[in-house]
Amino acid sequence: MLCILTGALPVHMNVSPSLDRTTEEKISEVVTEAAMIVFRMNTPTSTTAALLKRLKPNLSSLEKDWIRDKLKQRISTALKAGGIPQGTIHALKSVYANLLMEGIELGCAQPCGCIVLYFRSLTLEILSRLKEMILSRILLGVLSEVIRLFIHGQSQVHLIVHSEDFEMTVSCLSISAGAAMLLSFNIEN
């Protein structure tokens, strides 16, 4: 499977001990299929979009949790209907609910000696939220849950963002926004 997303930030998910190619492919396939299902359910007139519009900066954590729970219910239903393996739905609904609430889209996943996840952020502000999710280990926690469903035994999961990939994504977003901005971050989790 070839995945090309303009302005997408590749995040390398390294697992130790390393995954075999078949497992990498299986995880990538499930994550990508789930991403497409979630993307299709988030149309401008959907219930999902209506829930996301309710997100305001002044919401209490209780209200945000209520929205997150409603998103998880909708995502779970959509993933089941889309044929995603039952055992992976619980972990995947958490991944996608958190990403949706931050305005981040997980476009696809590709196996290549690790699993590369391609995240699309339409603005620099959303890219900054993705960076915070990586640095705070929130994203690592929910993605580790997904990995554990496919392997047996102990494993460590690391998320790695190469600085040149991050700078390229910032550059693409800056150019598209008409902004002249130079940011440099070295992210390794």
N, CA, C and O atoms as a DFTB+ gen file, in Angstrom:
756 C
 N C O
     1  1       0.849      -1.173       0.000
     2  2       0.000       0.000       0.000
     3  2       0.891       1.232       0.000
     4  3       1.828       1.326       0.793
     5  1       0.604       2.165      -0.880
     6  2       1.344       3.411      -0.953
     7  2       0.465       4.513      -0.408
     8  3      -0.708       4.622      -0.767
     9  1       1.033       5.325       0.455
    10  2       0.272       6.395       1.083
    11  2       1.000       7.706       0.836
    12  3       2.130       7.883       1.293
    13  1       0.373       8.617       0.127
    14  2       0.964       9.926      -0.109
    15  2      -0.027      10.969       0.363
    16  3      -1.125      11.080      -0.183
    17  1       0.348      11.729       1.366
    18  2      -0.492      12.788       1.892
    19  2       0.318      14.077       1.912
    20  3       1.364      14.141       2.557
    21  1      -0.144      15.075       1.229
    22  2       0.542      16.352       1.207
    23  2       0.402      17.027       2.565
    24  3      -0.690      17.083       3.131
    25  1       1.502      17.534       3.076
    26  2       1.469      18.238       4.355
    27  2       1.267      17.336       5.550
    28  3       0.923      17.810       6.633
    29  1       1.474      16.048       5.375
    30  2       1.294      15.112       6.483
    31  2       2.610      14.924       7.224
    32  3       3.683      14.904       6.620
    33  1       2.512      14.789       8.526
    34  2       3.689      14.565       9.361
    35  2       3.853      13.068       9.610
    36  3       2.990      12.442      10.224
    37  1       4.975      12.483       9.128
    38  2       5.210      11.066       9.420
    39  2       5.732      10.893      10.848
    40  3       6.698      11.540      11.254
    41  1       5.086      10.023      11.586
    42  2       5.501       9.696      12.953
    43  2       5.845       8.213      12.955
    44  3       5.003       7.366      12.657
    45  1       7.086       7.915      13.293
    46  2       7.569       6.535      13.283
    47  2       7.257       5.884      14.620
    48  3       7.660       6.373      15.676
    49  1       6.536       4.778      14.558
    50  2       6.204       4.026      15.757
    51  2       7.107       2.804      15.795
    52  3       6.865       1.813      15.105
    53  1       8.146       2.888      16.607
    54  2       9.101       1.788      16.742
    55  2       8.686       0.916      17.922
    56  3       8.338       1.412      18.993
    57  1       8.733      -0.382      17.699
    58  2       8.370      -1.331      18.739
    59  2       9.585      -2.197      19.018
    60  3      10.248      -2.679      18.100
    61  1       9.866      -2.386      20.307
    62  2      10.996      -3.225      20.710
    63  2      10.467      -4.309      21.639
    64  3       9.835      -3.980      22.642
    65  1      10.695      -5.582      21.351
    66  2      11.412      -6.118      20.209
    67  2      10.647      -5.837      18.913
    68  3       9.429      -5.662      18.914
    69  1      11.387      -5.800      17.827
    70  2      10.829      -5.448      16.520
    71  2       9.705      -6.388      16.120
    72  3       9.703      -7.571      16.461
    73  1       8.760      -5.834      15.394
    74  2       7.644      -6.628      14.874
    75  2       8.070      -7.315      13.580
    76  3       8.901      -6.792      12.838
    77  1       7.504      -8.472      13.318
    78  2       7.765      -9.100      12.018
    79  2       6.941      -8.371      10.958
    80  3       5.987      -7.664      11.283
    81  1       7.308      -8.544       9.718
    82  2       6.682      -7.807       8.608
    83  2       5.174      -8.068       8.533
    84  3       4.403      -7.147       8.267
    85  1       4.753      -9.303       8.764
    86  2       3.329      -9.646       8.700
    87  2       2.534      -8.876       9.752
    88  3       1.452      -8.368       9.459
    89  1       3.055      -8.786      10.964
    90  2       2.374      -8.055      12.037
    91  2       2.328      -6.567      11.721
    92  3       1.300      -5.919      11.918
    93  1       3.450      -6.020      11.227
    94  2       3.467      -4.605      10.815
    95  2       2.395      -4.335       9.775
    96  3       1.672      -3.343       9.859
    97  1       2.297      -5.218       8.800
    98  2       1.316      -5.041       7.726
    99  2      -0.111      -5.130       8.263
   100  3      -0.980      -4.355       7.864
   101  1      -0.347      -6.078       9.170
   102  2      -1.682      -6.251       9.734
   103  2      -2.090      -5.014      10.542
   104  3      -3.206      -4.514      10.397
   105  1      -1.190      -4.527      11.385
   106  2      -1.479      -3.332      12.191
   107  2      -1.721      -2.134      11.276
   108  3      -2.681      -1.387      11.467
   109  1      -0.851      -1.952      10.285
   110  2      -0.988      -0.826       9.354
   111  2      -2.310      -0.876       8.612
   112  3      -2.968       0.148       8.426
   113  1      -2.694      -2.074       8.191
   114  2      -3.954      -2.236       7.461
   115  2      -5.154      -1.872       8.330
   116  3      -6.051      -1.157       7.883
   117  1      -5.175      -2.360       9.568
   118  2      -6.303      -2.080      10.469
   119  2      -6.362      -0.587      10.809
   120  3      -7.438       0.010      10.790
   121  1      -5.215       0.015      11.119
   122  2      -5.176       1.436      11.466
   123  2      -5.621       2.291      10.273
   124  3      -6.373       3.251      10.446
   125  1      -5.165       1.949       9.078
   126  2      -5.540       2.712       7.885
   127  2      -7.026       2.554       7.571
   128  3      -7.700       3.534       7.255
   129  1      -7.534       1.339       7.655
   130  2      -8.957       1.117       7.399
   131  2      -9.806       1.873       8.422
   132  3     -10.809       2.487       8.060
   133  1      -9.415       1.832       9.685
   134  2     -10.136       2.577      10.725
   135  2     -10.080       4.079      10.439
   136  3     -11.069       4.787      10.629
   137  1      -8.929       4.559       9.986
   138  2      -8.787       5.989       9.657
   139  2      -9.765       6.393       8.559
   140  3     -10.384       7.455       8.632
   141  1      -9.901       5.551       7.550
   142  2     -10.830       5.862       6.450
   143  2     -12.281       5.870       6.937
   144  3     -13.077       6.710       6.517
   145  1     -12.616       4.941       7.815
   146  2     -13.977       4.890       8.367
   147  2     -14.265       6.155       9.164
   148  3     -15.321       6.766       9.002
   149  1     -13.335       6.548      10.019
   150  2     -13.524       7.745      10.842
   151  2     -13.593       8.994       9.962
   152  3     -14.390       9.895      10.224
   153  1     -12.766       9.048       8.926
   154  2     -12.789      10.189       8.010
   155  2     -14.154      10.306       7.334
   156  3     -14.702      11.402       7.214
   157  1     -14.701       9.167       6.891
   158  2     -15.999       9.170       6.205
   159  2     -17.146       9.550       7.133
   160  3     -18.145      10.106       6.679
   161  1     -17.019       9.259       8.431
   162  2     -18.118       9.568       9.350
   163  2     -18.103      11.027       9.801
   164  3     -19.058      11.485      10.427
   165  1     -17.048      11.755       9.498
   166  2     -16.924      13.146       9.949
   167  2     -17.222      14.107       8.792
   168  3     -16.356      14.870       8.364
   169  1     -18.446      14.054       8.301
   170  2     -18.863      14.976       7.245
   171  2     -19.422      16.246       7.897
   172  3     -19.789      16.224       9.072
   173  1     -19.488      17.343       7.153
   174  2     -19.949      18.608       7.744
   175  2     -21.333      18.550       8.405
   176  3     -21.594      19.302       9.343
   177  1     -22.213      17.676       7.932
   178  2     -23.564      17.613       8.504
   179  2     -23.769      16.423       9.441
   180  3     -24.898      16.131       9.835
   181  1     -22.698      15.748       9.792
   182  2     -22.823      14.538      10.620
   183  2     -22.971      14.868      12.103
   184  3     -22.689      15.983      12.544
   185  1     -23.418      13.874      12.854
   186  2     -23.492      13.994      14.312
   187  2     -22.099      14.195      14.886
   188  3     -21.925      14.916      15.868
   189  1     -21.109      13.559      14.278
   190  2     -19.723      13.713      14.727
   191  2     -19.296      15.170      14.630
   192  3     -18.735      15.723      15.576
   193  1     -19.561      15.790      13.488
   194  2     -19.207      17.201      13.305
   195  2     -19.957      18.080      14.303
   196  3     -19.395      19.040      14.829
   197  1     -21.214      17.757      14.561
   198  2     -22.002      18.529      15.534
   199  2     -21.390      18.428      16.929
   200  3     -21.330      19.419      17.656
   201  1     -20.937      17.231      17.301
   202  2     -20.278      17.063      18.604
   203  2     -18.992      17.880      18.669
   204  3     -18.713      18.529      19.677
   205  1     -18.211      17.844      17.591
   206  2     -16.942      18.573      17.576
   207  2     -17.155      20.083      17.625
   208  3     -16.322      20.804      18.176
   209  1     -18.247      20.567      17.062
   210  2     -18.551      22.007      17.111
   211  2     -18.856      22.466      18.532
   212  3     -18.732      23.649      18.848
   213  1     -19.250      21.542      19.373
   214  2     -19.553      21.882      20.776
   215  2     -18.293      22.119      21.600
   216  3     -18.354      22.655      22.706
   217  1     -17.143      21.710      21.046
   218  2     -15.882      21.911      21.762
   219  2     -15.520      23.396      21.760
   220  3     -15.307      23.989      20.703
   221  1     -15.455      23.967      22.908
   222  2     -15.084      25.375      23.075
   223  2     -13.984      25.454      24.126
   224  3     -13.897      24.590      24.999
   225  1     -13.149      26.479      24.050
   226  2     -12.046      26.591      25.023
   227  2     -12.502      26.629      26.481
   228  3     -11.768      26.192      27.368
   229  1     -13.699      27.144      26.735
   230  2     -14.141      27.298      28.128
   231  2     -14.932      26.101      28.663
   232  3     -15.527      26.193      29.737
   233  1     -14.949      24.989      27.939
   234  2     -15.669      23.806      28.417
   235  2     -14.974      23.199      29.627
   236  3     -13.747      23.189      29.721
   237  1     -15.771      22.704      30.534
   238  2     -15.205      22.005      31.692
   239  2     -14.691      20.638      31.249
   240  3     -15.060      20.145      30.183
   241  1     -13.850      20.039      32.063
   242  2     -13.352      18.700      31.710
   243  2     -14.489      17.689      31.696
   244  3     -14.436      16.714      30.946
   245  1     -15.502      17.901      32.501
   246  2     -16.654      17.010      32.506
   247  2     -17.389      17.077      31.161
   248  3     -17.791      16.047      30.620
   249  1     -17.562      18.284      30.626
   250  2     -18.216      18.447      29.325
   251  2     -17.362      17.850      28.203
   252  3     -17.892      17.222      27.287
   253  1     -16.043      18.045      28.273
   254  2     -15.150      17.452      27.264
   255  2     -15.194      15.933      27.338
   256  3     -15.186      15.264      26.305
   257  1     -15.238      15.383      28.544
   258  2     -15.333      13.929      28.706
   259  2     -16.644      13.398      28.127
   260  3     -16.667      12.323      27.528
   261  1     -17.737      14.149      28.304
   262  2     -19.028      13.745      27.755
   263  2     -18.942      13.682      26.226
   264  3     -19.412      12.723      25.614
   265  1     -18.338      14.713      25.611
   266  2     -18.174      14.737      24.155
   267  2     -17.278      13.584      23.709
   268  3     -17.583      12.910      22.726
   269  1     -16.168      13.351      24.427
   270  2     -15.259      12.257      24.093
   271  2     -15.985      10.914      24.148
   272  3     -15.807      10.072      23.268
   273  1     -16.800      10.716      25.181
   274  2     -17.549       9.458      25.308
   275  2     -18.544       9.280      24.163
   276  3     -18.687       8.179      23.632
   277  1     -19.225      10.349      23.784
   278  2     -20.165      10.280      22.660
   279  2     -19.422       9.974      21.353
   280  3     -19.896       9.187      20.534
   281  1     -18.251      10.605      21.165
   282  2     -17.442      10.317      19.976
   283  2     -17.005       8.863      19.962
   284  3     -17.060       8.207      18.922
   285  1     -16.570       8.351      21.112
   286  2     -16.146       6.954      21.193
   287  2     -17.284       6.011      20.829
   288  3     -17.072       5.017      20.135
   289  1     -18.510       6.325      21.304
   290  2     -19.665       5.484      20.963
   291  2     -19.897       5.477      19.457
   292  3     -20.108       4.420      18.862
   293  1     -19.857       6.656      18.843
   294  2     -20.090       6.755      17.396
   295  2     -18.980       6.053      16.618
   296  3     -19.247       5.343      15.648
   297  1     -17.740       6.254      17.047
   298  2     -16.604       5.624      16.368
   299  2     -16.688       4.113      16.502
   300  3     -16.471       3.388      15.531
   301  1     -17.000       3.637      17.694
   302  2     -17.115       2.194      17.928
   303  2     -18.162       1.580      17.005
   304  3     -17.919       0.538      16.396
   305  1     -19.319       2.216      16.899
   306  2     -20.386       1.727      16.031
   307  2     -19.936       1.698      14.572
   308  3     -20.189       0.730      13.854
   309  1     -19.261       2.775      14.139
   310  2     -18.791       2.854      12.752
   311  2     -17.710       1.806      12.467
   312  3     -17.708       1.195      11.398
   313  1     -16.802       1.598      13.407
   314  2     -15.738       0.612      13.207
   315  2     -16.308      -0.801      13.133
   316  3     -15.871      -1.607      12.311
   317  1     -17.284      -1.103      13.991
   318  2     -17.941      -2.421      13.933
   319  2     -18.600      -2.613      12.577
   320  3     -18.425      -3.648      11.933
   321  1     -19.359      -1.609      12.147
   322  2     -20.054      -1.693      10.854
   323  2     -19.065      -1.795       9.697
   324  3     -19.377      -2.385       8.662
   325  1     -17.880      -1.225       9.867
   326  2     -16.869      -1.241       8.815
   327  2     -16.019      -2.495       8.791
   328  3     -15.136      -2.631       7.944
   329  1     -16.279      -3.423       9.720
   330  2     -15.575      -4.699       9.708
   331  2     -14.223      -4.705      10.413
   332  3     -13.424      -5.619      10.209
   333  1     -13.962      -3.709      11.228
   334  2     -12.715      -3.696      12.002
   335  2     -12.796      -4.805      13.053
   336  3     -13.836      -4.965      13.691
   337  1     -11.715      -5.576      13.245
   338  2     -11.743      -6.675      14.227
   339  2     -12.205      -6.198      15.609
   340  3     -11.715      -5.197      16.132
   341  1     -13.138      -6.922      16.174
   342  2     -13.763      -6.562      17.446
   343  2     -12.742      -6.264      18.545
   344  3     -12.915      -5.309      19.302
   345  1     -11.694      -7.059      18.640
   346  2     -10.715      -6.884      19.710
   347  2      -9.931      -5.579      19.644
   348  3      -9.352      -5.159      20.646
   349  1      -9.905      -4.939      18.494
   350  2      -9.127      -3.706      18.345
   351  2      -9.964      -2.439      18.499
   352  3      -9.418      -1.344      18.629
   353  1     -11.267      -2.584      18.485
   354  2     -12.149      -1.410      18.465
   355  2     -11.992      -0.542      19.711
   356  3     -11.958       0.683      19.601
   357  1     -11.898      -1.144      20.879
   358  2     -11.795      -0.351      22.115
   359  2     -10.588       0.589      22.068
   360  3     -10.713       1.777      22.367
   361  1      -9.433       0.064      21.697
   362  2      -8.226       0.894      21.647
   363  2      -8.307       1.917      20.519
   364  3      -7.925       3.073      20.701
   365  1      -8.800       1.500      19.359
   366  2      -8.862       2.417      18.214
   367  2      -9.834       3.564      18.442
   368  3      -9.576       4.687      18.009
   369  1     -10.945       3.298      19.115
   370  2     -11.910       4.383      19.339
   371  2     -11.297       5.462      20.235
   372  3     -11.611       6.642      20.075
   373  1     -10.439       5.084      21.163
   374  2      -9.759       6.079      22.003
   375  2      -8.782       6.910      21.185
   376  3      -8.713       8.129      21.346
   377  1      -8.021       6.252      20.305
   378  2      -7.073       6.963      19.443
   379  2      -7.809       8.009      18.622
   380  3      -7.442       9.183      18.630
   381  1      -8.847       7.582      17.914
   382  2      -9.527       8.474      16.990
   383  2     -10.363       9.541      17.687
   384  3     -10.479      10.653      17.173
   385  1     -10.948       9.236      18.840
   386  2     -11.703      10.259      19.579
   387  2     -10.765      11.383      20.011
   388  3     -11.089      12.561      19.861
   389  1      -9.604      11.016      20.547
   390  2      -8.644      12.040      20.978
   391  2      -8.141      12.867      19.801
   392  3      -8.020      14.087      19.912
   393  1      -7.849      12.228      18.689
   394  2      -7.377      12.954      17.504
   395  2      -8.455      13.892      16.962
   396  3      -8.173      15.049      16.653
   397  1      -9.691      13.395      16.848
   398  2     -10.782      14.238      16.357
   399  2     -10.967      15.475      17.228
   400  3     -11.170      16.574      16.714
   401  1     -10.899      15.299      18.530
   402  2     -11.100      16.428      19.440
   403  2     -10.012      17.491      19.282
   404  3     -10.230      18.656      19.615
   405  1      -8.859      17.098      18.783
   406  2      -7.762      18.048      18.578
   407  2      -7.694      18.549      17.142
   408  3      -6.841      19.372      16.809
   409  1      -8.596      18.051      16.282
   410  2      -8.606      18.483      14.887
   411  2      -7.541      17.817      14.036
   412  3      -7.192      18.322      12.969
   413  1      -7.021      16.688      14.499
   414  2      -5.936      15.977      13.819
   415  2      -6.511      14.771      13.084
   416  3      -7.381      14.068      13.597
   417  1      -6.016      14.552      11.890
   418  2      -6.469      13.411      11.089
   419  2      -5.308      12.432      10.922
   420  3      -4.220      12.814      10.492
   421  1      -5.548      11.179      11.263
   422  2      -4.580      10.120      10.980
   423  2      -4.930       9.591       9.606
   424  3      -5.929       8.892       9.434
   425  1      -4.093       9.932       8.616
   426  2      -4.394       9.583       7.232
   427  2      -4.207       8.120       6.923
   428  3      -5.098       7.485       6.359
   429  1      -3.052       7.570       7.286
   430  2      -2.791       6.164       7.012
   431  2      -1.572       5.709       7.813
   432  3      -0.894       6.507       8.460
   433  1      -1.320       4.414       7.749
   434  2      -0.156       3.809       8.389
   435  2       0.530       2.930       7.364
   436  3      -0.129       2.268       6.563
   437  1       1.865       2.924       7.388
   438  2       2.620       2.093       6.451
   439  2       3.694       1.309       7.192
   440  3       4.383       1.845       8.059
   441  1       3.828       0.023       6.838
   442  2       4.909      -0.775       7.422
   443  2       6.218      -0.516       6.674
   444  3       6.234      -0.474       5.443
   445  1       7.297      -0.345       7.405
   446  2       8.611      -0.186       6.747
   447  2       9.740      -0.373       7.759
   448  3      10.594       0.500       7.914
   449  1       9.740      -1.498       8.436
   450  2      10.739      -1.745       9.476
   451  2      10.294      -1.165      10.807
   452  3      10.870      -1.468      11.852
   453  1       9.292      -0.352      10.764
   454  2       8.541       0.186      11.894
   455  2       7.187       0.515      11.283
   456  3       6.955       0.207      10.114
   457  1       6.313       1.115      12.020
   458  2       5.042       1.539      11.434
   459  2       5.077       3.055      11.368
   460  3       5.263       3.727      12.382
   461  1       4.897       3.590      10.163
   462  2       4.895       5.040       9.993
   463  2       3.452       5.498       9.901
   464  3       2.701       5.076       9.022
   465  1       3.083       6.368      10.821
   466  2       1.741       6.939      10.860
   467  2       1.808       8.331      10.241
   468  3       2.684       9.123      10.587
   469  1       0.901       8.628       9.341
   470  2       0.885       9.937       8.685
   471  2      -0.271      10.766       9.228
   472  3      -1.439      10.453       8.995
   473  1       0.068      11.821       9.953
   474  2      -0.917      12.700      10.571
   475  2      -1.048      13.985       9.768
   476  3      -0.050      14.623       9.432
   477  1      -2.290      14.358       9.462
   478  2      -2.533      15.618       8.760
   479  2      -3.052      16.647       9.743
   480  3      -3.987      16.401      10.505
   481  1      -2.424      17.795       9.703
   482  2      -2.851      18.935      10.499
   483  2      -3.064      20.063       9.507
   484  3      -2.161      20.382       8.733
   485  1      -4.218      20.661       9.514
   486  2      -4.523      21.669       8.512
   487  2      -3.998      23.059       8.865
   488  3      -3.975      23.948       8.013
   489  1      -3.580      23.251      10.107
   490  2      -3.040      24.551      10.518
   491  2      -1.829      24.345      11.418
   492  3      -1.598      23.252      11.936
   493  1      -1.067      25.406      11.592
   494  2       0.075      25.344      12.509
   495  2      -0.394      25.114      13.943
   496  3       0.281      24.436      14.717
   497  1      -1.537      25.673      14.294
   498  2      -2.078      25.486      15.644
   499  2      -2.392      24.003      15.899
   500  3      -2.105      23.474      16.973
   501  1      -2.981      23.351      14.901
   502  2      -3.310      21.924      15.053
   503  2      -2.032      21.090      15.078
   504  3      -1.946      20.111      15.820
   505  1      -1.045      21.468      14.276
   506  2       0.246      20.772      14.307
   507  2       0.876      20.909      15.690
   508  3       1.478      19.963      16.198
   509  1       0.737      22.071      16.290
   510  2       1.256      22.292      17.643
   511  2       0.546      21.383      18.647
   512  3       1.177      20.879      19.576
   513  1      -0.765      21.170      18.467
   514  2      -1.503      20.253      19.352
   515  2      -1.014      18.823      19.187
   516  3      -0.896      18.084      20.164
   517  1      -0.728      18.433      17.937
   518  2      -0.184      17.093      17.686
   519  2       1.160      16.945      18.392
   520  3       1.427      15.925      19.028
   521  1       1.994      17.960      18.277
   522  2       3.299      17.937      18.955
   523  2       3.113      17.756      20.465
   524  3       3.833      16.983      21.095
   525  1       2.143      18.473      21.038
   526  2       1.871      18.351      22.475
   527  2       1.378      16.958      22.836
   528  3       1.740      16.422      23.883
   529  1       0.549      16.366      21.971
   530  2       0.063      15.004      22.239
   531  2       1.214      14.009      22.221
   532  3       1.200      13.030      22.967
   533  1       2.206      14.251      21.377
   534  2       3.371      13.367      21.316
   535  2       4.259      13.590      22.533
   536  3       4.657      12.632      23.196
   537  1       4.571      14.845      22.829
   538  2       5.469      15.153      23.945
   539  2       4.871      14.767      25.300
   540  3       5.601      14.355      26.201
   541  1       3.564      14.895      25.449
   542  2       2.919      14.561      26.720
   543  2       2.687      13.059      26.875
   544  3       2.235      12.603      27.925
   545  1       2.994      12.300      25.836
   546  2       2.852      10.853      25.812
   547  2       1.407      10.364      25.769
   548  3       1.154       9.171      25.938
   549  1       0.459      11.270      25.544
   550  2      -0.946      10.866      25.405
   551  2      -1.096       9.956      24.197
   552  3      -1.702       8.888      24.283
   553  1      -0.543      10.386      23.073
   554  2      -0.636       9.606      21.843
   555  2       0.087       8.266      21.993
   556  3      -0.402       7.238      21.525
   557  1       1.237       8.282      22.637
   558  2       1.994       7.051      22.866
   559  2       1.168       6.049      23.665
   560  3       1.163       4.858      23.355
   561  1       0.475       6.526      24.685
   562  2      -0.332       5.644      25.522
   563  2      -1.428       4.935      24.760
   564  3      -1.604       3.724      24.900
   565  1      -2.177       5.689      23.944
   566  2      -3.286       5.052      23.223
   567  2      -2.792       4.178      22.077
   568  3      -3.403       3.153      21.776
   569  1      -1.696       4.568      21.436
   570  2      -1.153       3.726      20.354
   571  2      -0.501       2.458      20.905
   572  3      -0.559       1.409      20.263
   573  1       0.113       2.538      22.074
   574  2       0.699       1.345      22.705
   575  2      -0.365       0.300      22.971
   576  3      -0.125      -0.901      22.846
   577  1      -1.555       0.777      23.342
   578  2      -2.681      -0.130      23.583
   579  2      -3.024      -0.908      22.317
   580  3      -3.302      -2.105      22.377
   581  1      -3.006      -0.228      21.171
   582  2      -3.304      -0.878      19.894
   583  2      -2.250      -1.949      19.594
   584  3      -2.593      -3.063      19.201
   585  1      -0.979      -1.615      19.778
   586  2       0.120      -2.558      19.502
   587  2      -0.014      -3.808      20.362
   588  3       0.164      -4.921      19.867
   589  1      -0.325      -3.638      21.646
   590  2      -0.426      -4.777      22.567
   591  2      -1.484      -5.786      22.133
   592  3      -1.408      -6.960      22.495
   593  1      -2.459      -5.339      21.367
   594  2      -3.507      -6.248      20.894
   595  2      -3.001      -7.217      19.832
   596  3      -3.605      -8.265      19.603
   597  1      -1.895      -6.866      19.187
   598  2      -1.385      -7.676      18.079
   599  2      -0.182      -8.535      18.464
   600  3       0.203      -9.428      17.709
   601  1       0.406      -8.282      19.606
   602  2       1.600      -9.048      19.987
   603  2       1.413      -9.660      21.369
   604  3       0.576      -9.226      22.160
   605  1       2.204     -10.661      21.628
   606  2       2.175     -11.322      22.929
   607  2       3.488     -11.032      23.628
   608  3       4.541     -11.010      22.991
   609  1       3.436     -10.813      24.910
   610  2       4.657     -10.539      25.658
   611  2       4.887      -9.046      25.828
   612  3       4.090      -8.219      25.385
   613  1       5.974      -8.730      26.467
   614  2       6.340      -7.344      26.762
   615  2       6.898      -6.660      25.524
   616  3       7.595      -7.273      24.716
   617  1       6.584      -5.408      25.395
   618  2       7.157      -4.620      24.307
   619  2       7.206      -3.162      24.728
   620  3       6.451      -2.718      25.593
   621  1       8.100      -2.439      24.106
   622  2       8.196      -1.000      24.316
   623  2       7.870      -0.329      22.994
   624  3       8.325      -0.760      21.934
   625  1       7.081       0.727      23.069
   626  2       6.709       1.473      21.879
   627  2       7.275       2.881      22.018
   628  3       7.150       3.518      23.064
   629  1       7.893       3.348      20.951
   630  2       8.452       4.703      20.917
   631  2       7.899       5.424      19.700
   632  3       7.781       4.844      18.621
   633  1       7.564       6.682      19.883
   634  2       7.154       7.524      18.759
   635  2       8.306       8.454      18.430
   636  3       8.840       9.134      19.307
   637  1       8.682       8.479      17.171
   638  2       9.813       9.307      16.747
   639  2       9.369      10.197      15.593
   640  3       8.820       9.726      14.597
   641  1       9.620      11.488      15.751
   642  2       9.380      12.449      14.685
   643  2      10.736      13.023      14.316
   644  3      11.415      13.615      15.155
   645  1      11.130      12.851      13.067
   646  2      12.404      13.399      12.604
   647  2      12.251      14.896      12.415
   648  3      11.256      15.360      11.859
   649  1      13.235      15.650      12.879
   650  2      13.141      17.109      12.840
   651  2      12.941      17.627      11.418
   652  3      12.206      18.594      11.220
   653  1      13.580      17.003      10.423
   654  2      13.406      17.480       9.047
   655  2      11.975      17.261       8.554
   656  3      11.464      18.060       7.769
   657  1      11.322      16.183       9.009
   658  2       9.920      15.950       8.644
   659  2       9.026      17.012       9.281
   660  3       8.111      17.538       8.646
   661  1       9.307      17.313      10.544
   662  2       8.509      18.316      11.242
   663  2       8.687      19.691      10.591
   664  3       7.715      20.411      10.363
   665  1       9.932      20.040      10.299
   666  2      10.206      21.343       9.677
   667  2       9.570      21.440       8.294
   668  3       9.093      22.508       7.912
   669  1       9.556      20.347       7.541
   670  2       8.919      20.347       6.224
   671  2       7.414      20.555       6.355
   672  3       6.817      21.300       5.578
   673  1       6.807      19.903       7.332
   674  2       5.366      20.066       7.550
   675  2       5.053      21.498       7.963
   676  3       4.094      22.091       7.469
   677  1       5.854      22.054       8.863
   678  2       5.673      23.457       9.269
   679  2       5.806      24.373       8.060
   680  3       5.021      25.306       7.889
   681  1       6.793      24.106       7.231
   682  2       7.011      24.917       6.034
   683  2       5.808      24.850       5.096
   684  3       5.358      25.878       4.591
   685  1       5.289      23.651       4.862
   686  2       4.114      23.493       3.987
   687  2       2.912      24.250       4.538
   688  3       2.205      24.923       3.788
   689  1       2.679      24.145       5.838
   690  2       1.542      24.830       6.449
   691  2       1.741      26.344       6.436
   692  3       0.789      27.100       6.239
   693  1       2.985      26.783       6.649
   694  2       3.273      28.219       6.640
   695  2       3.049      28.806       5.257
   696  3       2.475      29.886       5.121
   697  1       3.498      28.100       4.241
   698  2       3.334      28.571       2.864
   699  2       1.855      28.616       2.499
   700  3       1.390      29.583       1.895
   701  1       1.113      27.567       2.868
   702  2      -0.313      27.528       2.512
   703  2      -1.100      28.598       3.260
   704  3      -2.122      29.077       2.767
   705  1      -0.630      28.977       4.451
   706  2      -1.311      30.017       5.230
   707  2      -0.804      31.408       4.862
   708  3      -1.353      32.409       5.323
   709  1       0.233      31.478       4.041
   710  2       0.803      32.763       3.671
   711  2       1.627      33.369       4.794
   712  3       1.865      34.576       4.820
   713  1       2.055      32.537       5.710
   714  2       2.813      33.030       6.861
   715  2       4.288      32.715       6.684
   716  3       4.659      31.647       6.199
   717  1       5.105      33.646       7.079
   718  2       6.546      33.399       7.069
   719  2       6.933      33.024       8.489
   720  3       6.904      33.862       9.390
   721  1       7.292      31.769       8.686
   722  2       7.554      31.305      10.034
   723  2       8.643      30.242      10.003
   724  3       8.640      29.380       9.124
   725  1       9.555      30.291      10.930
   726  2      10.592      29.278      11.027
   727  2      10.544      28.692      12.424
   728  3      10.839      29.366      13.411
   729  1      10.167      27.419      12.489
   730  2      10.092      26.712      13.772
   731  2      10.950      25.462      13.654
   732  3      11.000      24.831      12.598
   733  1      11.603      25.120      14.708
   734  2      12.391      23.912      14.704
   735  2      12.179      23.181      16.020
   736  3      12.394      23.742      17.094
   737  1      11.755      21.926      15.929
   738  2      11.542      21.108      17.110
   739  2      12.216      19.779      16.897
   740  3      12.188      19.233      15.794
   741  1      12.807      19.265      17.917
   742  2      13.372      17.927      17.863
   743  2      12.527      17.074      18.794
   744  3      12.663      17.155      20.015
   745  1      11.668      16.269      18.227
   746  2      10.733      15.467      19.012
   747  2      11.151      14.016      18.960
   748  3      11.279      13.441      17.880
   749  1      11.363      13.429      20.103
   750  2      11.609      12.002      20.183
   751  2      11.025      11.516      21.478
   752  3      11.413      11.972      22.554
   753  1      10.085      10.585      21.384
   754  2       9.412      10.052      22.558
   755  2       9.696       8.592      22.687
   756  3       9.216       7.950      23.621
